Structures are given as C-alpha cells and as structure tokens.
Amino acid sequence: MAKLKLGALTDDKPVKIAIELPASVHRDLVAYADALARETGQPVSEPAKLIAPMLARFIASDRAFAKARNVRNQSQAAAAPDGPTTGTEPG
C-alpha cells in the first residue's frame, strides 16, 4: 500500500463545529480510518477525528493559499506601527 498523507493523530485542544457530509464522503472517511489504523498500528476511535488533520494537510499544501496568506500578512505588517509605545519617549 502507498504511504498515506496523514500520520498518527496528535492530541490537541479542539474547537467544536458541526458539519454534514455526503454519505459517500463518510464511507471514504471510514475506509481511510481503517487504512490509517493498519498503517500506523493505532486504531482510529472516531473517523471524524481525521477531518481536522486532513484539512490542515490540504491547507498546508495549497500553494495559492500560502501565497495569498503571505501577501496579506506582509500588508498587515506594513500597516502596523513600528512597535509598542510606552508613552515615556523623550520629548
């Protein structure tokens, strides 16, 4: 079997959201969880827990998004003041 794009899941503090998936996507998610469990040797208790790392992997690999985010961050940095002011500068 080819190496899966996801590795073992890390435990992180979650933010709860509710989504609806098409049945075919849910079936694929369950199948992916089974394949991941076989590859890593760690059972996936809830296939829905794969959604966050899948989204993170997708976002991290999207070059157009990374470029847009960098452009936005650079424009925000340019608009920000040169640093915090304390109000105690010599006058």
Buried (B, 14 or more C-beta within 10 A) or exposed (E): EEEEEBEEBEEEEEEEEEEEEEEEEEEEBBEBBEBBBEBBEEEBEEBBBBBBBBEEEEEEEEEEEEEEEEEEEEEEEEEEEEEEEEEEEEE
